[in-house]
């Protein structure tokens, strides 16, 4: 793996980490102000779950063929 690709992967991971952090802070404030607002809280939770599954769980590797992995 070349250095440019590594830098891109790390910057993408840092951006996702920042997005998740901001979403968590927003989720906390919505929950502390009005806990009956379940719809926005559920939306934020699904938004965060999408990024976690896509970027940190590496599910695409399960369905990739052997040639794609090399």
Predicted model as a PDB file, atoms N, CA, C, CB and O in Angstrom, pLDDT in the B-factor column:
MODEL        1                                                                  
ATOM      1  N   UNK A   1       0.852  -1.171   0.000  1.00 67.00           N  
ATOM      2  CA  UNK A   1       0.000   0.000   0.000  1.00 67.00           C  
ATOM      3  C   UNK A   1       0.899   1.236   0.000  1.00 67.00           C  
ATOM      4  CB  UNK A   1      -0.970  -0.003   1.227  1.00 67.00           C  
ATOM      5  O   UNK A   1       1.823   1.344   0.807  1.00 67.00           O  
ATOM      6  N   UNK A   2       0.619   2.154  -0.907  1.00 84.00           N  
ATOM      7  CA  UNK A   2       1.473   3.331  -0.984  1.00 84.00           C  
ATOM      8  C   UNK A   2       1.083   4.375   0.059  1.00 84.00           C  
ATOM      9  CB  UNK A   2       1.407   3.936  -2.379  1.00 84.00           C  
ATOM     10  O   UNK A   2       0.013   4.309   0.666  1.00 84.00           O  
ATOM     11  N   UNK A   3       1.963   5.319   0.244  1.00 86.00           N  
ATOM     12  CA  UNK A   3       1.791   6.329   1.306  1.00 86.00           C  
ATOM     13  C   UNK A   3       0.579   7.231   1.071  1.00 86.00           C  
ATOM     14  CB  UNK A   3       3.045   7.189   1.412  1.00 86.00           C  
ATOM     15  O   UNK A   3      -0.094   7.616   2.027  1.00 86.00           O  
ATOM     16  N   UNK A   4       0.292   7.571  -0.183  1.00 87.00           N  
ATOM     17  CA  UNK A   4      -0.862   8.430  -0.462  1.00 87.00           C  
ATOM     18  C   UNK A   4      -2.165   7.753  -0.079  1.00 87.00           C  
ATOM     19  CB  UNK A   4      -0.894   8.814  -1.935  1.00 87.00           C  
ATOM     20  O   UNK A   4      -3.072   8.387   0.460  1.00 87.00           O  
ATOM     21  N   UNK A   5      -2.253   6.456  -0.363  1.00 86.00           N  
ATOM     22  CA  UNK A   5      -3.458   5.725  -0.013  1.00 86.00           C  
ATOM     23  C   UNK A   5      -3.606   5.614   1.501  1.00 86.00           C  
ATOM     24  CB  UNK A   5      -3.441   4.337  -0.647  1.00 86.00           C  
ATOM     25  O   UNK A   5      -4.716   5.719   2.023  1.00 86.00           O  
ATOM     26  N   UNK A   6      -2.499   5.402   2.209  1.00 85.00           N  
ATOM     27  CA  UNK A   6      -2.545   5.352   3.679  1.00 85.00           C  
ATOM     28  C   UNK A   6      -3.005   6.683   4.254  1.00 85.00           C  
ATOM     29  CB  UNK A   6      -1.166   4.985   4.252  1.00 85.00           C  
ATOM     30  O   UNK A   6      -3.824   6.715   5.172  1.00 85.00           O  
ATOM     31  N   UNK A   7      -2.481   7.783   3.716  1.00 89.00           N  
ATOM     32  CA  UNK A   7      -2.890   9.107   4.197  1.00 89.00           C  
ATOM     33  C   UNK A   7      -4.374   9.333   3.961  1.00 89.00           C  
ATOM     34  CB  UNK A   7      -2.074  10.209   3.505  1.00 89.00           C  
ATOM     35  O   UNK A   7      -5.065   9.892   4.813  1.00 89.00           O  
ATOM     36  N   UNK A   8      -4.868   8.897   2.800  1.00 88.00           N  
ATOM     37  CA  UNK A   8      -6.285   9.052   2.495  1.00 88.00           C  
ATOM     38  C   UNK A   8      -7.139   8.233   3.462  1.00 88.00           C  
ATOM     39  CB  UNK A   8      -6.572   8.634   1.045  1.00 88.00           C  
ATOM     40  O   UNK A   8      -8.173   8.702   3.937  1.00 88.00           O  
ATOM     41  N   UNK A   9      -6.704   7.018   3.747  1.00 85.00           N  
ATOM     42  CA  UNK A   9      -7.453   6.160   4.669  1.00 85.00           C  
ATOM     43  C   UNK A   9      -7.470   6.772   6.073  1.00 85.00           C  
ATOM     44  CB  UNK A   9      -6.840   4.738   4.710  1.00 85.00           C  
ATOM     45  O   UNK A   9      -8.514   6.799   6.724  1.00 85.00           O  
ATOM     46  N   UNK A  10      -6.324   7.259   6.537  1.00 87.00           N  
ATOM     47  CA  UNK A  10      -6.271   7.869   7.874  1.00 87.00           C  
ATOM     48  C   UNK A  10      -7.088   9.152   7.941  1.00 87.00           C  
ATOM     49  CB  UNK A  10      -4.823   8.160   8.267  1.00 87.00           C  
ATOM     50  O   UNK A  10      -7.757   9.401   8.944  1.00 87.00           O  
ATOM     51  N   UNK A  11      -7.047   9.966   6.901  1.00 90.00           N  
ATOM     52  CA  UNK A  11      -7.836  11.199   6.926  1.00 90.00           C  
ATOM     53  C   UNK A  11      -9.322  10.892   6.865  1.00 90.00           C  
ATOM     54  CB  UNK A  11      -7.440  12.115   5.765  1.00 90.00           C  
ATOM     55  O   UNK A  11     -10.121  11.586   7.495  1.00 90.00           O  
ATOM     56  N   UNK A  12      -9.707   9.869   6.121  1.00 89.00           N  
ATOM     57  CA  UNK A  12     -11.107   9.459   6.089  1.00 89.00           C  
ATOM     58  C   UNK A  12     -11.546   8.947   7.459  1.00 89.00           C  
ATOM     59  CB  UNK A  12     -11.328   8.378   5.018  1.00 89.00           C  
ATOM     60  O   UNK A  12     -12.644   9.268   7.915  1.00 89.00           O  
ATOM     61  N   UNK A  13     -10.703   8.156   8.116  1.00 88.00           N  
ATOM     62  CA  UNK A  13     -11.021   7.667   9.452  1.00 88.00           C  
ATOM     63  C   UNK A  13     -11.140   8.787  10.464  1.00 88.00           C  
ATOM     64  CB  UNK A  13      -9.975   6.689   9.905  1.00 88.00           C  
ATOM     65  O   UNK A  13     -12.009   8.754  11.336  1.00 88.00           O  
ATOM     66  N   UNK A  14     -10.266   9.785  10.351  1.00 91.00           N  
ATOM     67  CA  UNK A  14     -10.333  10.932  11.267  1.00 91.00           C  
ATOM     68  C   UNK A  14     -11.602  11.743  11.029  1.00 91.00           C  
ATOM     69  CB  UNK A  14      -9.093  11.831  11.101  1.00 91.00           C  
ATOM     70  O   UNK A  14     -12.220  12.226  11.978  1.00 91.00           O  
ATOM     71  N   UNK A  15     -11.987  11.893   9.771  1.00 93.00           N  
ATOM     72  CA  UNK A  15     -13.213  12.640   9.460  1.00 93.00           C  
ATOM     73  C   UNK A  15     -14.435  11.915  10.009  1.00 93.00           C  
ATOM     74  CB  UNK A  15     -13.355  12.844   7.937  1.00 93.00           C  
ATOM     75  O   UNK A  15     -15.336  12.549  10.557  1.00 93.00           O  
ATOM     76  N   UNK A  16     -14.474  10.599   9.867  1.00 92.00           N  
ATOM     77  CA  UNK A  16     -15.597   9.821  10.393  1.00 92.00           C  
ATOM     78  C   UNK A  16     -15.619   9.894  11.915  1.00 92.00           C  
ATOM     79  CB  UNK A  16     -15.511   8.352   9.926  1.00 92.00           C  
ATOM     80  O   UNK A  16     -16.689  10.000  12.514  1.00 92.00           O  
ATOM     81  N   UNK A  17     -14.466   9.838  12.533  1.00 93.00           N  
ATOM     82  CA  UNK A  17     -14.395   9.963  13.988  1.00 93.00           C  
ATOM     83  C   UNK A  17     -14.930  11.326  14.443  1.00 93.00           C  
ATOM     84  CB  UNK A  17     -12.944   9.770  14.473  1.00 93.00           C  
ATOM     85  O   UNK A  17     -15.646  11.413  15.440  1.00 93.00           O  
ATOM     86  N   UNK A  18     -14.587  12.365  13.724  1.00 95.00           N  
ATOM     87  CA  UNK A  18     -15.087  13.703  14.047  1.00 95.00           C  
ATOM     88  C   UNK A  18     -16.607  13.777  13.871  1.00 95.00           C  
ATOM     89  CB  UNK A  18     -14.398  14.762  13.162  1.00 95.00           C  
ATOM     90  O   UNK A  18     -17.308  14.339  14.713  1.00 95.00           O  
ATOM     91  N   UNK A  19     -17.108  13.211  12.779  1.00 94.00           N  
ATOM     92  CA  UNK A  19     -18.560  13.194  12.542  1.00 94.00           C  
ATOM     93  C   UNK A  19     -19.273  12.456  13.664  1.00 94.00           C  
ATOM     94  CB  UNK A  19     -18.885  12.535  11.183  1.00 94.00           C  
ATOM     95  O   UNK A  19     -20.300  12.919  14.159  1.00 94.00           O  
ATOM     96  N   UNK A  20     -18.734  11.310  14.067  1.00 94.00           N  
ATOM     97  CA  UNK A  20     -19.356  10.538  15.147  1.00 94.00           C  
ATOM     98  C   UNK A  20     -19.318  11.293  16.469  1.00 94.00           C  
ATOM     99  CB  UNK A  20     -18.659   9.190  15.302  1.00 94.00           C  
ATOM    100  O   UNK A  20     -20.272  11.234  17.245  1.00 94.00           O  
ATOM    101  N   UNK A  21     -18.228  12.000  16.729  1.00 95.00           N  
ATOM    102  CA  UNK A  21     -18.129  12.793  17.953  1.00 95.00           C  
ATOM    103  C   UNK A  21     -19.148  13.913  17.998  1.00 95.00           C  
ATOM    104  CB  UNK A  21     -16.743  13.367  18.090  1.00 95.00           C  
ATOM    105  O   UNK A  21     -19.806  14.128  19.016  1.00 95.00           O  
ATOM    106  N   UNK A  22     -19.277  14.627  16.888  1.00 95.00           N  
ATOM    107  CA  UNK A  22     -20.246  15.731  16.821  1.00 95.00           C  
ATOM    108  C   UNK A  22     -21.665  15.185  16.953  1.00 95.00           C  
ATOM    109  CB  UNK A  22     -20.093  16.524  15.492  1.00 95.00           C  
ATOM    110  O   UNK A  22     -22.490  15.768  17.656  1.00 95.00           O  
ATOM    111  N   UNK A  23     -21.952  14.073  16.283  1.00 94.00           N  
ATOM    112  CA  UNK A  23     -23.288  13.475  16.376  1.00 94.00           C  
ATOM    113  C   UNK A  23     -23.585  13.012  17.799  1.00 94.00           C  
ATOM    114  CB  UNK A  23     -23.415  12.294  15.402  1.00 94.00           C  
ATOM    115  O   UNK A  23     -24.720  13.133  18.261  1.00 94.00           O  
ATOM    116  N   UNK A  24     -22.595  12.492  18.491  1.00 95.00           N  
ATOM    117  CA  UNK A  24     -22.792  12.041  19.872  1.00 95.00           C  
ATOM    118  C   UNK A  24     -23.075  13.216  20.798  1.00 95.00           C  
ATOM    119  CB  UNK A  24     -21.563  11.270  20.366  1.00 95.00           C  
ATOM    120  O   UNK A  24     -23.940  13.127  21.668  1.00 95.00           O  
ATOM    121  N   UNK A  25     -22.352  14.314  20.616  1.00 95.00           N  
ATOM    122  CA  UNK A  25     -22.603  15.505  21.432  1.00 95.00           C  
ATOM    123  C   UNK A  25     -24.013  16.036  21.163  1.00 95.00           C  
ATOM    124  CB  UNK A  25     -21.543  16.605  21.140  1.00 95.00           C  
ATOM    125  O   UNK A  25     -24.734  16.397  22.094  1.00 95.00           O  
ATOM    126  N   UNK A  26     -24.399  16.081  19.895  1.00 92.00           N  
ATOM    127  CA  UNK A  26     -25.755  16.520  19.561  1.00 92.00           C  
ATOM    128  C   UNK A  26     -26.816  15.610  20.147  1.00 92.00           C  
ATOM    129  CB  UNK A  26     -25.925  16.592  18.064  1.00 92.00           C  
ATOM    130  O   UNK A  26     -27.846  16.068  20.641  1.00 92.00           O  
ATOM    131  N   UNK A  27     -26.553  14.325  20.085  1.00 92.00           N  
ATOM    132  CA  UNK A  27     -27.474  13.346  20.649  1.00 92.00           C  
ATOM    133  C   UNK A  27     -27.608  13.531  22.161  1.00 92.00           C  
ATOM    134  CB  UNK A  27     -27.002  11.922  20.327  1.00 92.00           C  
ATOM    135  O   UNK A  27     -28.706  13.426  22.706  1.00 92.00           O  
ATOM    136  N   UNK A  28     -26.514  13.799  22.821  1.00 93.00           N  
ATOM    137  CA  UNK A  28     -26.535  14.016  24.266  1.00 93.00           C  
ATOM    138  C   UNK A  28     -27.384  15.241  24.620  1.00 93.00           C  
ATOM    139  CB  UNK A  28     -25.102  14.188  24.804  1.00 93.00           C  
ATOM    140  O   UNK A  28     -28.213  15.188  25.528  1.00 93.00           O  
ATOM    141  N   UNK A  29     -27.170  16.348  23.892  1.00 92.00           N  
ATOM    142  CA  UNK A  29     -27.919  17.558  24.208  1.00 92.00           C  
ATOM    143  C   UNK A  29     -29.399  17.414  23.904  1.00 92.00           C  
ATOM    144  CB  UNK A  29     -27.356  18.730  23.445  1.00 92.00           C  
ATOM    145  O   UNK A  29     -30.231  17.915  24.660  1.00 92.00           O  
ATOM    146  N   UNK A  30     -29.745  16.744  22.819  1.00 91.00           N  
ATOM    147  CA  UNK A  30     -31.161  16.508  22.536  1.00 91.00           C  
ATOM    148  C   UNK A  30     -31.773  15.638  23.626  1.00 91.00           C  
ATOM    149  CB  UNK A  30     -31.341  15.844  21.152  1.00 91.00           C  
ATOM    150  O   UNK A  30     -32.885  15.904  24.083  1.00 91.00           O  
ATOM    151  N   UNK A  31     -31.056  14.605  24.043  1.00 89.00           N  
ATOM    152  CA  UNK A  31     -31.564  13.721  25.094  1.00 89.00           C  
ATOM    153  C   UNK A  31     -31.682  14.397  26.440  1.00 89.00           C  
ATOM    154  CB  UNK A  31     -30.682  12.527  25.223  1.00 89.00           C  
ATOM    155  O   UNK A  31     -32.575  14.074  27.224  1.00 89.00           O  
ATOM    156  N   UNK A  32     -30.785  15.339  26.720  1.00 91.00           N  
ATOM    157  CA  UNK A  32     -30.850  16.014  28.021  1.00 91.00           C  
ATOM    158  C   UNK A  32     -31.920  17.096  28.054  1.00 91.00           C  
ATOM    159  CB  UNK A  32     -29.502  16.621  28.362  1.00 91.00           C  
ATOM    160  O   UNK A  32     -32.457  17.398  29.119  1.00 91.00           O  
ATOM    161  N   UNK A  33     -32.235  17.678  26.913  1.00 91.00           N  
ATOM    162  CA  UNK A  33     -33.251  18.736  26.870  1.00 91.00           C  
ATOM    163  C   UNK A  33     -34.650  18.139  26.800  1.00 91.00           C  
ATOM    164  CB  UNK A  33     -33.014  19.668  25.669  1.00 91.00           C  
ATOM    165  O   UNK A  33     -35.536  18.526  27.561  1.00 91.00           O  
ATOM    166  N   UNK A  34     -34.841  17.206  25.893  1.00 85.00           N  
ATOM    167  CA  UNK A  34     -36.178  16.642  25.701  1.00 85.00           C  
ATOM    168  C   UNK A  34     -36.049  15.169  25.355  1.00 85.00           C  
ATOM    169  CB  UNK A  34     -36.956  17.402  24.589  1.00 85.00           C  
ATOM    170  O   UNK A  34     -35.894  14.806  24.189  1.00 85.00           O  
ATOM    171  N   UNK A  35     -36.112  14.348  26.347  1.00 76.00           N  
ATOM    172  CA  UNK A  35     -35.934  12.912  26.120  1.00 76.00           C  
ATOM    173  C   UNK A  35     -37.123  12.282  25.390  1.00 76.00           C  
ATOM    174  CB  UNK A  35     -35.718  12.203  27.445  1.00 76.00           C  
ATOM    175  O   UNK A  35     -37.031  11.140  24.938  1.00 76.00           O  
ATOM    176  N   UNK A  36     -38.223  13.003  25.271  1.00 85.00           N  
ATOM    177  CA  UNK A  36     -39.371  12.443  24.549  1.00 85.00           C  
ATOM    178  C   UNK A  36     -39.226  12.618  23.039  1.00 85.00           C  
ATOM    179  CB  UNK A  36     -40.667  13.103  25.025  1.00 85.00           C  
ATOM    180  O   UNK A  36     -40.068  12.136  22.282  1.00 85.00           O  
ATOM    181  N   UNK A  37     -38.188  13.288  22.598  1.00 87.00           N  
ATOM    182  CA  UNK A  37     -37.931  13.438  21.157  1.00 87.00           C  
ATOM    183  C   UNK A  37     -37.204  12.199  20.665  1.00 87.00           C  
ATOM    184  CB  UNK A  37     -37.094  14.730  20.854  1.00 87.00           C  
ATOM    185  O   UNK A  37     -36.018  12.259  20.343  1.00 87.00           O  
ATOM    186  N   UNK A  38     -37.898  11.092  20.607  1.00 89.00           N  
ATOM    187  CA  UNK A  38     -37.262   9.834  20.245  1.00 89.00           C  
ATOM    188  C   UNK A  38     -36.928   9.761  18.767  1.00 89.00           C  
ATOM    189  CB  UNK A  38     -38.150   8.682  20.621  1.00 89.00           C  
ATOM    190  O   UNK A  38     -35.962   9.094  18.396  1.00 89.00           O  
ATOM    191  N   UNK A  39     -37.696  10.425  17.911  1.00 90.00           N  
ATOM    192  CA  UNK A  39     -37.449  10.328  16.469  1.00 90.00           C  
ATOM    193  C   UNK A  39     -36.091  10.924  16.075  1.00 90.00           C  
ATOM    194  CB  UNK A  39     -38.566  11.036  15.701  1.00 90.00           C  
ATOM    195  O   UNK A  39     -35.335  10.262  15.363  1.00 90.00           O  
ATOM    196  N   UNK A  40     -35.748  12.152  16.509  1.00 89.00           N  
ATOM    197  CA  UNK A  40     -34.414  12.654  16.165  1.00 89.00           C  
ATOM    198  C   UNK A  40     -33.297  11.829  16.792  1.00 89.00           C  
ATOM    199  CB  UNK A  40     -34.277  14.096  16.599  1.00 89.00           C  
ATOM    200  O   UNK A  40     -32.244  11.641  16.182  1.00 89.00           O  
ATOM    201  N   UNK A  41     -33.521  11.340  17.996  1.00 91.00           N  
ATOM    202  CA  UNK A  41     -32.505  10.503  18.638  1.00 91.00           C  
ATOM    203  C   UNK A  41     -32.300   9.196  17.868  1.00 91.00           C  
ATOM    204  CB  UNK A  41     -32.904  10.200  20.093  1.00 91.00           C  
ATOM    205  O   UNK A  41     -31.169   8.732  17.717  1.00 91.00           O  
ATOM    206  N   UNK A  42     -33.383   8.610  17.385  1.00 94.00           N  
ATOM    207  CA  UNK A  42     -33.277   7.378  16.610  1.00 94.00           C  
ATOM    208  C   UNK A  42     -32.589   7.658  15.271  1.00 94.00           C  
ATOM    209  CB  UNK A  42     -34.677   6.755  16.383  1.00 94.00           C  
ATOM    210  O   UNK A  42     -31.793   6.847  14.799  1.00 94.00           O  
ATOM    211  N   UNK A  43     -32.893   8.790  14.671  1.00 93.00           N  
ATOM    212  CA  UNK A  43     -32.248   9.164  13.417  1.00 93.00           C  
ATOM    213  C   UNK A  43     -30.749   9.348  13.580  1.00 93.00           C  
ATOM    214  CB  UNK A  43     -32.861  10.434  12.874  1.00 93.00           C  
ATOM    215  O   UNK A  43     -29.971   8.893  12.741  1.00 93.00           O  
ATOM    216  N   UNK A  44     -30.342  10.007  14.648  1.00 93.00           N  
ATOM    217  CA  UNK A  44     -28.912  10.199  14.902  1.00 93.00           C  
ATOM    218  C   UNK A  44     -28.239   8.855  15.174  1.00 93.00           C  
ATOM    219  CB  UNK A  44     -28.694  11.161  16.094  1.00 93.00           C  
ATOM    220  O   UNK A  44     -27.127   8.608  14.707  1.00 93.00           O  
ATOM    221  N   UNK A  45     -28.909   7.993  15.926  1.00 94.00           N  
ATOM    222  CA  UNK A  45     -28.340   6.675  16.226  1.00 94.00           C  
ATOM    223  C   UNK A  45     -28.163   5.849  14.951  1.00 94.00           C  
ATOM    224  CB  UNK A  45     -29.236   5.919  17.223  1.00 94.00           C  
ATOM    225  O   UNK A  45     -27.146   5.173  14.794  1.00 94.00           O  
ATOM    226  N   UNK A  46     -29.123   5.892  14.051  1.00 95.00           N  
ATOM    227  CA  UNK A  46     -29.000   5.165  12.784  1.00 95.00           C  
ATOM    228  C   UNK A  46     -27.909   5.767  11.901  1.00 95.00           C  
ATOM    229  CB  UNK A  46     -30.338   5.169  12.037  1.00 95.00           C  
ATOM    230  O   UNK A  46     -27.177   5.037  11.232  1.00 95.00           O  
ATOM    231  N   UNK A  47     -27.803   7.084  11.898  1.00 94.00           N  
ATOM    232  CA  UNK A  47     -26.745   7.780  11.160  1.00 94.00           C  
ATOM    233  C   UNK A  47     -25.372   7.326  11.644  1.00 94.00           C  
ATOM    234  CB  UNK A  47     -26.886   9.309  11.316  1.00 94.00           C  
ATOM    235  O   UNK A  47     -24.488   7.028  10.841  1.00 94.00           O  
ATOM    236  N   UNK A  48     -25.203   7.275  12.961  1.00 95.00           N  
ATOM    237  CA  UNK A  48     -23.932   6.842  13.542  1.00 95.00           C  
ATOM    238  C   UNK A  48     -23.672   5.363  13.263  1.00 95.00           C  
ATOM    239  CB  UNK A  48     -23.922   7.100  15.052  1.00 95.00           C  
ATOM    240  O   UNK A  48     -22.540   4.977  12.972  1.00 95.00           O  
ATOM    241  N   UNK A  49     -24.707   4.540  13.350  1.00 94.00           N  
ATOM    242  CA  UNK A  49     -24.549   3.106  13.098  1.00 94.00           C  
ATOM    243  C   UNK A  49     -24.104   2.857  11.664  1.00 94.00           C  
ATOM    244  CB  UNK A  49     -25.862   2.359  13.380  1.00 94.00           C  
ATOM    245  O   UNK A  49     -23.287   1.969  11.420  1.00 94.00           O  
ATOM    246  N   UNK A  50     -24.623   3.621  10.716  1.00 93.00           N  
ATOM    247  CA  UNK A  50     -24.216   3.475   9.326  1.00 93.00           C  
ATOM    248  C   UNK A  50     -22.712   3.697   9.179  1.00 93.00           C  
ATOM    249  CB  UNK A  50     -24.992   4.455   8.434  1.00 93.00           C  
ATOM    250  O   UNK A  50     -22.026   2.890   8.551  1.00 93.00           O  
ATOM    251  N   UNK A  51     -22.196   4.783   9.754  1.00 91.00           N  
ATOM    252  CA  UNK A  51     -20.777   5.080   9.633  1.00 91.00           C  
ATOM    253  C   UNK A  51     -19.914   4.056  10.367  1.00 91.00           C  
ATOM    254  CB  UNK A  51     -20.492   6.470  10.164  1.00 91.00           C  
ATOM    255  O   UNK A  51     -18.830   3.711   9.896  1.00 91.00           O  
ATOM    256  N   UNK A  52     -20.374   3.574  11.495  1.00 91.00           N  
ATOM    257  CA  UNK A  52     -19.600   2.577  12.243  1.00 91.00           C  
ATOM    258  C   UNK A  52     -19.503   1.281  11.452  1.00 91.00           C  
ATOM    259  CB  UNK A  52     -20.237   2.312  13.623  1.00 91.00           C  
ATOM    260  O   UNK A  52     -18.425   0.697  11.339  1.00 91.00           O  
ATOM    261  N   UNK A  53     -20.621   0.835  10.909  1.00 89.00           N  
ATOM    262  CA  UNK A  53     -20.613  -0.410  10.136  1.00 89.00           C  
ATOM    263  C   UNK A  53     -19.792  -0.236   8.863  1.00 89.00           C  
ATOM    264  CB  UNK A  53     -22.054  -0.847   9.789  1.00 89.00           C  
ATOM    265  O   UNK A  53     -19.008  -1.116   8.507  1.00 89.00           O  
ATOM    266  N   UNK A  54     -19.964   0.885   8.177  1.00 87.00           N  
ATOM    267  CA  UNK A  54     -19.272   1.101   6.904  1.00 87.00           C  
ATOM    268  C   UNK A  54     -17.766   1.245   7.071  1.00 87.00           C  
ATOM    269  CB  UNK A  54     -19.822   2.331   6.221  1.00 87.00           C  
ATOM    270  O   UNK A  54     -17.005   0.679   6.287  1.00 87.00           O  
ATOM    271  N   UNK A  55     -17.326   1.988   8.073  1.00 85.00           N  
ATOM    272  CA  UNK A  55     -15.912   2.330   8.147  1.00 85.00           C  
ATOM    273  C   UNK A  55     -15.109   1.531   9.165  1.00 85.00           C  
ATOM    274  CB  UNK A  55     -15.780   3.761   8.456  1.00 85.00           C  
ATOM    275  O   UNK A  55     -13.892   1.415   9.020  1.00 85.00           O  
ATOM    276  N   UNK A  56     -15.737   0.988  10.168  1.00 83.00           N  
ATOM    277  CA  UNK A  56     -14.967   0.334  11.213  1.00 83.00           C  
ATOM    278  C   UNK A  56     -15.183  -1.175  11.309  1.00 83.00           C  
ATOM    279  CB  UNK A  56     -15.295   0.953  12.513  1.00 83.00           C  
ATOM    280  O   UNK A  56     -14.353  -1.873  11.892  1.00 83.00           O  
ATOM    281  N   UNK A  57     -16.267  -1.688  10.755  1.00 82.00           N  
ATOM    282  CA  UNK A  57     -16.514  -3.115  10.867  1.00 82.00           C  
ATOM    283  C   UNK A  57     -16.019  -3.895   9.651  1.00 82.00           C  
ATOM    284  CB  UNK A  57     -17.984  -3.361  11.064  1.00 82.00           C  
ATOM    285  O   UNK A  57     -15.920  -5.121   9.713  1.00 82.00           O  
ATOM    286  N   UNK A  58     -15.710  -3.224   8.560  1.00 75.00           N  
ATOM    287  CA  UNK A  58     -15.124  -3.824   7.365  1.00 75.00           C  
ATOM    288  C   UNK A  58     -15.946  -4.992   6.834  1.00 75.00           C  
ATOM    289  CB  UNK A  58     -13.719  -4.286   7.660  1.00 75.00           C  
ATOM    290  O   UNK A  58     -15.391  -6.038   6.494  1.00 75.00           O  
ATOM    291  N   UNK A  59     -17.254  -4.823   6.760  1.00 71.00           N  
ATOM    292  CA  UNK A  59     -18.112  -5.888   6.261  1.00 71.00           C  
ATOM    293  C   UNK A  59     -17.902  -6.156   4.779  1.00 71.00           C  
ATOM    294  CB  UNK A  59     -19.556  -5.546   6.514  1.00 71.00           C  
ATOM    295  O   UNK A  59     -18.182  -7.261   4.313  1.00 71.00           O  
ATOM    296  N   UNK A  60     -17.424  -5.191   4.040  1.00 69.00           N  
ATOM    297  CA  UNK A  60     -17.190  -5.395   2.609  1.00 69.00           C  
ATOM    298  C   UNK A  60     -16.160  -6.490   2.371  1.00 69.00           C  
ATOM    299  CB  UNK A  60     -16.729  -4.092   1.951  1.00 69.00           C  
ATOM    300  O   UNK A  60     -16.206  -7.170   1.346  1.00 69.00           O  
ATOM    301  N   UNK A  61     -15.243  -6.666   3.293  1.00 71.00           N  
ATOM    302  CA  UNK A  61     -14.226  -7.711   3.139  1.00 71.00           C  
ATOM    303  C   UNK A  61     -14.820  -9.111   3.177  1.00 71.00           C  
ATOM    304  CB  UNK A  61     -13.179  -7.578   4.221  1.00 71.00           C  
ATOM    305  O   UNK A  61     -14.251 -10.037   2.599  1.00 71.00           O  
ATOM    306  N   UNK A  62     -15.952  -9.279   3.847  1.00 72.00           N  
ATOM    307  CA  UNK A  62     -16.580 -10.591   3.904  1.00 72.00           C  
ATOM    308  C   UNK A  62     -17.093 -11.038   2.540  1.00 72.00           C  
ATOM    309  CB  UNK A  62     -17.718 -10.579   4.904  1.00 72.00           C  
ATOM    310  O   UNK A  62     -17.099 -12.230   2.231  1.00 72.00           O  
ATOM    311  N   UNK A  63     -17.520 -10.085   1.733  1.00 75.00           N  
ATOM    312  CA  UNK A  63     -18.136 -10.401   0.453  1.00 75.00           C  
ATOM    313  C   UNK A  63     -17.189 -10.204  -0.725  1.00 75.00           C  
ATOM    314  CB  UNK A  63     -19.362  -9.557   0.259  1.00 75.00           C  
ATOM    315  O   UNK A  63     -17.590 -10.410  -1.871  1.00 75.00           O  
ATOM    316  N   UNK A  64     -15.966  -9.819  -0.475  1.00 74.00           N  
ATOM    317  CA  UNK A  64     -14.990  -9.617  -1.552  1.00 74.00           C  
ATOM    318  C   UNK A  64     -14.362 -10.953  -1.927  1.00 74.00           C  
ATOM    319  CB  UNK A  64     -13.894  -8.600  -1.128  1.00 74.00           C  
ATOM    320  O   UNK A  64     -14.172 -11.832  -1.086  1.00 74.00           O  
ATOM    321  N   UNK A  65     -14.048 -11.079  -3.200  1.00 71.00           N  
ATOM    322  CA  UNK A  65     -13.379 -12.303  -3.647  1.00 71.00           C  
ATOM    323  C   UNK A  65     -11.895 -12.220  -3.263  1.00 71.00           C  
ATOM    324  CB  UNK A  65     -13.550 -12.507  -5.201  1.00 71.00           C  
ATOM    325  O   UNK A  65     -11.406 -11.169  -2.848  1.00 71.00           O  
ATOM    326  N   UNK A  66     -11.214 -13.314  -3.405  1.00 67.00           N  
ATOM    327  CA  UNK A  66      -9.798 -13.358  -3.038  1.00 67.00           C  
ATOM    328  C   UNK A  66      -8.950 -12.412  -3.876  1.00 67.00           C  
ATOM    329  CB  UNK A  66      -9.272 -14.767  -3.178  1.00 67.00           C  
ATOM    330  O   UNK A  66      -7.992 -11.832  -3.367  1.00 67.00           O  
ATOM    331  N   UNK A  67      -9.293 -12.244  -5.183  1.00 61.00           N  
ATOM    332  CA  UNK A  67      -8.506 -11.361  -6.033  1.00 61.00           C  
ATOM    333  C   UNK A  67      -8.620  -9.905  -5.602  1.00 61.00           C  
ATOM    334  CB  UNK A  67      -8.941 -11.505  -7.477  1.00 61.00           C  
ATOM    335  O   UNK A  67      -7.657  -9.148  -5.725  1.00 61.00           O  
ATOM    336  N   UNK A  68      -9.799  -9.499  -5.092  1.00 56.00           N  
ATOM    337  CA  UNK A  68      -9.986  -8.112  -4.691  1.00 56.00           C  
ATOM    338  C   UNK A  68      -9.185  -7.773  -3.446  1.00 56.00           C  
ATOM    339  CB  UNK A  68     -11.452  -7.830  -4.451  1.00 56.00           C  
ATOM    340  O   UNK A  68      -8.816  -6.613  -3.263  1.00 56.00           O  
ATOM    341  N   UNK A  69      -8.906  -8.730  -2.597  1.00 52.00           N  
ATOM    342  CA  UNK A  69      -8.192  -8.493  -1.352  1.00 52.00           C  
ATOM    343  C   UNK A  69      -6.717  -8.276  -1.545  1.00 52.00           C  
ATOM    344  CB  UNK A  69      -8.398  -9.627  -0.427  1.00 52.00           C  
ATOM    345  O   UNK A  69      -6.059  -7.727  -0.662  1.00 52.00           O  
ATOM    346  N   UNK A  70      -6.165  -8.693  -2.688  1.00 53.00           N  
ATOM    347  CA  UNK A  70      -4.715  -8.615  -2.911  1.00 53.00           C  
ATOM    348  C   UNK A  70      -4.365  -7.462  -3.772  1.00 53.00           C  
ATOM    349  CB  UNK A  70      -4.191  -9.876  -3.530  1.00 53.00           C  
ATOM    350  O   UNK A  70      -3.189  -7.243  -4.063  1.00 53.00           O  
TER     351      UNK A  70                                                      
ENDMDL                                                                          
END                                                                             
